[in-house]
Amino acid sequence: MTKETIGLKVKYASKALRTYINNKIHTDAGVTLSGTEGMVMRFVHEHQEEVVSAKMLMERFRVSKATMSQTLTGLIRKGLIEYAEWEKDGRVKRVILTSEGEALEKRVDAVLQECDRKIEEHFTEEELNELARLLDRLKNAVSDDSTKE
């Protein structure tokens, strides 16, 4: 029997966290979001004072134009985002959260905080700091220059 690799252990832990978070969001909010949809909503929420466009999101998340278009269309259909004209340049359409999107973002944030609390129950503060440092190193080790933030 072969030893389980570090990469697989990280993948399984990531999947377990993603499943926990997705199930909680679905149970608490009655909404199912893809990973990209959730990341887009979080980004739009955190950058409300900026002009967030579909092109900016496409570049930020390093996805194709078709993928971002599909993601935004899904969020519009769910009533979570909408386009708004930018006052300074009518050709630019800002992506903004609807009131339903803002409410969902608050619920998602609560789920993420709950997830953190659940994790924190099993680690000391020193271990959590070390884990965060090691995860950052892992991300950098497997990222090439085009995917580093």
Secondary structure, 3 states (H helix, E strand, C coil): CCCCCHHHHHHHHHHHHHHHHHHHHHHHHCCCCCHHHHHHHHHHHHCCCCCCCHHHHHHHCCCCHHHHHHHHHHHHHCCCEEEEEECCEEEEEEEEECHHHHHHHHHHHHHHHHHHHHHHCCCCHHHHHHHHHHHHHHHHHHCCCCCCC
